[in-house]
Amino acid sequence: MEHRIERRMRVKKNDSVKEGQAKINPQTATQLKIVDSLEVVVAGKRKLVLKALAGADVPASEIWACPDDMIKAGVADNSIATIRAYSGS
């Protein structure tokens, strides 16, 4: 079984991010082997799959997501979540 790399990071609301997308630091995306989509899991219960966009203005310790997506999923601003590449399963 393939081991997926994951990291605990802050998830923050950002109005510049479109629905269904998340901005992540390019270096962090490379470390986590995120190419197309990422998975956000908060407390093992709240789960989001978003299209990953590289953004050099995003700090390495956080991702930015669309506020509407976060509200629909019940994820609060500035939550700590597990971030990993989405494998499609």
MDTraj code that builds the backbone (N, CA, C; nanometers):
import mdtraj as md
import numpy as np

residues = "MET GLU HIS ARG ILE GLU ARG ARG MET ARG VAL LYS LYS ASN ASP SER VAL LYS GLU GLY GLN ALA LYS ILE ASN PRO GLN THR ALA THR GLN LEU LYS ILE VAL ASP SER LEU GLU VAL VAL VAL ALA GLY LYS ARG LYS LEU VAL LEU LYS ALA LEU ALA GLY ALA ASP VAL PRO ALA SER GLU ILE TRP ALA CYS PRO ASP ASP MET ILE LYS ALA GLY VAL ALA ASP ASN SER ILE ALA THR ILE ARG ALA TYR SER GLY SER".split()
xyz = np.array([
    [0.0845, -0.1187, 0.0000],
    [0.0000, 0.0000, 0.0000],
    [0.0887, 0.1245, 0.0000],
    [0.0487, 0.2186, -0.0786],
    [0.1253, 0.3421, -0.0920],
    [0.1000, 0.4339, 0.0279],
    [0.2073, 0.4877, 0.0843],
    [0.1968, 0.5795, 0.1972],
    [0.1765, 0.7213, 0.1447],
    [0.0688, 0.7858, 0.1903],
    [0.0432, 0.9235, 0.1501],
    [0.0998, 1.0186, 0.2545],
    [0.1702, 1.1189, 0.2067],
    [0.2278, 1.2197, 0.2952],
    [0.1176, 1.3188, 0.3316],
    [0.1108, 1.3537, 0.4586],
    [0.0102, 1.4496, 0.5042],
    [0.0717, 1.5429, 0.6076],
    [0.0038, 1.6542, 0.6294],
    [0.0538, 1.7545, 0.7240],
    [-0.0646, 1.8259, 0.7889],
    [-0.0490, 1.8605, 0.9160],
    [-0.1499, 1.9396, 0.9865],
    [-0.1216, 2.0868, 0.9572],
    [-0.2243, 2.1555, 0.9070],
    [-0.2092, 2.2950, 0.8664],
    [-0.3345, 2.3741, 0.9025],
    [-0.3222, 2.5047, 0.9024],
    [-0.4370, 2.5939, 0.9235],
    [-0.5138, 2.6094, 0.7926],
    [-0.6462, 2.6093, 0.8029],
    [-0.7328, 2.6342, 0.6872],
    [-0.7996, 2.7681, 0.7120],
    [-0.7766, 2.8619, 0.6220],
    [-0.8307, 2.9964, 0.6398],
    [-0.9220, 3.0344, 0.5234],
    [-1.0267, 3.1096, 0.5564],
    [-1.1177, 3.1618, 0.4539],
    [-1.0482, 3.2749, 0.3804],
    [-1.0676, 3.2783, 0.2483],
    [-1.0107, 3.3863, 0.1687],
    [-1.1048, 3.4125, 0.0516],
    [-1.1552, 3.5360, 0.0435],
    [-1.2530, 3.5715, -0.0595],
    [-1.1981, 3.5675, -0.2014],
    [-1.0662, 3.5673, -0.2173],
    [-1.0080, 3.5656, -0.3522],
    [-1.0083, 3.4247, -0.4131],
    [-1.0400, 3.3236, -0.3327],
    [-1.0398, 3.1849, -0.3812],
    [-1.1798, 3.1496, -0.4301],
    [-1.1868, 3.0921, -0.5512],
    [-1.3154, 3.0552, -0.6103],
    [-1.3686, 2.9260, -0.5496],
    [-1.4987, 2.9062, -0.5622],
    [-1.5639, 2.7870, -0.5078],
    [-1.5051, 2.6590, -0.5676],
    [-1.4811, 2.5611, -0.4825],
    [-1.4258, 2.4330, -0.5264],
    [-1.2751, 2.4312, -0.5388],
    [-1.2104, 2.5417, -0.4974],
    [-1.0652, 2.5528, -0.5099],
    [-1.0015, 2.5874, -0.3758],
    [-0.8721, 2.5609, -0.3658],
    [-0.7935, 2.5998, -0.2482],
    [-0.6565, 2.6450, -0.2958],
    [-0.6028, 2.7459, -0.2308],
    [-0.4674, 2.7936, -0.2624],
    [-0.3713, 2.7379, -0.1593],
    [-0.2582, 2.6881, -0.2082],
    [-0.1562, 2.6301, -0.1218],
    [-0.0194, 2.6787, -0.1672],
    [0.0722, 2.6921, -0.0740],
    [0.2081, 2.7335, -0.1062],
    [0.2703, 2.6306, -0.2014],
    [0.3360, 2.6734, -0.3090],
    [0.3924, 2.5794, -0.4071],
    [0.4931, 2.4801, -0.3468],
    [0.5756, 2.5260, -0.2528],
    [0.6730, 2.4361, -0.1909],
    [0.6034, 2.3306, -0.1049],
    [0.5004, 2.3712, -0.0341],
    [0.4236, 2.2764, 0.0473],
    [0.3540, 2.1751, -0.0418],
    [0.2979, 2.2215, -0.1529],
    [0.2318, 2.1301, -0.2473],
    [0.3298, 2.0264, -0.3000],
    [0.4512, 2.0677, -0.3294],
    [0.5545, 1.9753, -0.3773],
    [0.5909, 1.8736, -0.2693],
    [0.6083, 1.9199, -0.1462],
    [0.6419, 1.8296, -0.0355],
    [0.5335, 1.7251, -0.0126],
    [0.4064, 1.7671, -0.0262],
    [0.2940, 1.6757, -0.0036],
    [0.2534, 1.5999, -0.1299],
    [0.3257, 1.6243, -0.2395],
    [0.2993, 1.5598, -0.3692],
    [0.1568, 1.5876, -0.4193],
    [0.1129, 1.7123, -0.3992],
    [-0.0183, 1.7550, -0.4461],
    [-0.0024, 1.8099, -0.5872],
    [-0.0716, 1.7461, -0.6821],
    [-0.0617, 1.7878, -0.8217],
    [-0.1908, 1.8558, -0.8676],
    [-0.3046, 1.7892, -0.8449],
    [-0.4314, 1.8397, -0.8972],
    [-0.5299, 1.8777, -0.7856],
    [-0.5598, 1.7829, -0.6985],
    [-0.6577, 1.8051, -0.5924],
    [-0.5992, 1.7722, -0.4558],
    [-0.6564, 1.8371, -0.3537],
    [-0.6135, 1.8090, -0.2174],
    [-0.7337, 1.7738, -0.1321],
    [-0.7070, 1.7023, -0.0245],
    [-0.8103, 1.6588, 0.0680],
    [-0.7864, 1.7297, 0.2009],
    [-0.8929, 1.7868, 0.2569],
    [-0.8877, 1.8555, 0.3847],
    [-0.9741, 1.7760, 0.4822],
    [-0.9151, 1.7304, 0.5928],
    [-0.9900, 1.6540, 0.6926],
    [-0.9747, 1.7221, 0.8279],
    [-1.0881, 1.7617, 0.8872],
    [-1.0880, 1.8284, 1.0169],
    [-1.1468, 1.7321, 1.1197],
    [-1.0697, 1.7009, 1.2211],
    [-1.1121, 1.6148, 1.3320],
    [-1.1608, 1.4778, 1.2846],
    [-1.1122, 1.4315, 1.1718],
    [-1.1496, 1.3004, 1.1208],
    [-1.2928, 1.2904, 1.0730],
    [-1.3679, 1.4007, 1.0760],
    [-1.5098, 1.3982, 1.0410],
    [-1.5435, 1.4859, 0.9209],
    [-1.5034, 1.6100, 0.9269],
    [-1.5351, 1.7053, 0.8200],
    [-1.4348, 1.6853, 0.7076],
    [-1.4825, 1.6582, 0.5878],
    [-1.3924, 1.6272, 0.4770],
    [-1.4281, 1.7101, 0.3537],
    [-1.3269, 1.7686, 0.2936],
    [-1.3430, 1.8488, 0.1718],
    [-1.2417, 1.8025, 0.0686],
    [-1.2810, 1.7964, -0.0567],
    [-1.1874, 1.7718, -0.1662],
    [-1.1941, 1.8944, -0.2551],
    [-1.0796, 1.9602, -0.2735],
    [-1.0735, 2.0853, -0.3483],
    [-0.9635, 2.0802, -0.4531],
    [-0.9843, 2.1550, -0.5611],
    [-0.8813, 2.1681, -0.6654],
    [-0.7700, 2.2554, -0.6093],
    [-0.6480, 2.2084, -0.6198],
    [-0.5331, 2.2798, -0.5630],
    [-0.4754, 2.3802, -0.6622],
    [-0.4568, 2.5023, -0.6148],
    [-0.3923, 2.6077, -0.6928],
    [-0.2701, 2.6557, -0.6155],
    [-0.1587, 2.6685, -0.6841],
    [-0.0369, 2.7180, -0.6194],
    [-0.0450, 2.8694, -0.6048],
    [-0.0059, 2.9184, -0.4885],
    [-0.0044, 3.0618, -0.4636],
    [0.1151, 3.0976, -0.3769],
    [0.2101, 3.1695, -0.4342],
    [0.3325, 3.2051, -0.3625],
    [0.3044, 3.2972, -0.2435],
    [0.1884, 3.3653, -0.2444],
    [0.1537, 3.4556, -0.1353],
    [0.0957, 3.3823, -0.0139],
    [0.0704, 3.2519, -0.0266],
    [0.0148, 3.1720, 0.0830],
    [0.1288, 3.1246, 0.1739],
    [0.1199, 3.1490, 0.3050],
    [0.2239, 3.0996, 0.3956],
    [0.2334, 2.9466, 0.3905],
    [0.3508, 2.8932, 0.4157],
    [0.3740, 2.7486, 0.4049],
    [0.2944, 2.6678, 0.5065],
    [0.2501, 2.7293, 0.6136],
    [0.1807, 2.6562, 0.7194],
    [0.0285, 2.6614, 0.7098],
    [-0.0248, 2.7136, 0.5979],
    [-0.1704, 2.7223, 0.5854],
    [-0.2160, 2.7063, 0.4413],
    [-0.3463, 2.6789, 0.4260],
    [-0.4082, 2.6829, 0.2939],
    [-0.5245, 2.7810, 0.3018],
    [-0.5600, 2.8371, 0.1861],
    [-0.6728, 2.9291, 0.1789],
    [-0.7830, 2.8618, 0.0992],
    [-0.9051, 2.8696, 0.1504],
    [-1.0189, 2.8073, 0.0838],
    [-1.1317, 2.9083, 0.0679],
    [-1.2244, 2.8752, -0.0202],
    [-1.3420, 2.9593, -0.0431],
    [-1.4304, 2.9578, 0.0821],
    [-1.4711, 3.0734, 0.1312],
    [-1.5554, 3.0783, 0.2509],
    [-1.6845, 2.9963, 0.2368],
    [-1.7458, 2.9978, 0.1182],
    [-1.8702, 2.9227, 0.0967],
    [-1.8483, 2.7725, 0.1119],
    [-1.7373, 2.7211, 0.0590],
    [-1.7054, 2.5784, 0.0727],
    [-1.6875, 2.5410, 0.2190],
    [-1.6207, 2.6270, 0.2940],
    [-1.5950, 2.5986, 0.4351],
    [-1.7245, 2.6002, 0.5159],
    [-1.8121, 2.6943, 0.4866],
    [-1.9399, 2.7021, 0.5576],
    [-2.0241, 2.5778, 0.5283],
    [-2.0316, 2.5375, 0.4014],
    [-2.1091, 2.4181, 0.3636],
    [-2.0579, 2.2925, 0.4328],
    [-1.9261, 2.2833, 0.4508],
    [-1.8656, 2.1650, 0.5135],
    [-1.8629, 2.1754, 0.6656],
    [-1.8990, 2.2921, 0.7198],
    [-1.8984, 2.3108, 0.8641],
    [-1.7600, 2.3282, 0.9227],
    [-1.6692, 2.3842, 0.8434],
    [-1.5309, 2.4060, 0.8880],
    [-1.5143, 2.5529, 0.9259],
    [-1.4691, 2.5779, 1.0472],
    [-1.4504, 2.7152, 1.0945],
    [-1.3211, 2.7742, 1.0389],
    [-1.3197, 2.9072, 1.0274],
    [-1.1994, 2.9778, 0.9839],
    [-1.0870, 2.9521, 1.0839],
    [-0.9667, 2.9343, 1.0331],
    [-0.8461, 2.9144, 1.1138],
    [-0.8424, 2.7777, 1.1839],
    [-0.9179, 2.6807, 1.1313],
    [-0.9171, 2.5447, 1.1870],
    [-0.7866, 2.4744, 1.1519],
    [-0.7451, 2.3821, 1.2372],
    [-0.6307, 2.2973, 1.2059],
    [-0.6862, 2.1719, 1.1395],
    [-0.6299, 2.1359, 1.0240],
    [-0.6784, 2.0207, 0.9478],
    [-0.5616, 1.9405, 0.8935],
    [-0.5893, 1.8161, 0.8599],
    [-0.4916, 1.7319, 0.7928],
    [-0.5071, 1.7552, 0.6442],
    [-0.3976, 1.7879, 0.5770],
    [-0.3963, 1.8145, 0.4336],
    [-0.3128, 1.7062, 0.3662],
    [-0.3669, 1.6500, 0.2579],
    [-0.2944, 1.5495, 0.1807],
    [-0.3427, 1.5509, 0.0367],
    [-0.2643, 1.4911, -0.0512],
    [-0.3040, 1.4813, -0.1922],
    [-0.4266, 1.3919, -0.2004],
    [-0.5198, 1.4260, -0.2863],
    [-0.6405, 1.3450, -0.3041],
    [-0.6108, 1.2328, -0.4015],
    [-0.6382, 1.1107, -0.3578],
    [-0.6062, 0.9948, -0.4388],
    [-0.7235, 0.9471, -0.5230],
    [-0.8421, 1.0008, -0.5001],
    [-0.9580, 0.9612, -0.5764],
    [-1.0322, 0.8423, -0.5173],
    [-0.9912, 0.7990, -0.3981],
    [-1.0614, 0.6860, -0.3373],
    [-1.1158, 0.7199, -0.2009],
])
top = md.Topology()
chain = top.add_chain()
for i, resn in enumerate(residues, 1):
    res = top.add_residue(resn, chain, resSeq=i)
    for name in ("N", "CA", "C"):
        top.add_atom(name, md.element.get_by_symbol(name[0]), res)
traj = md.Trajectory(xyz[None], top)
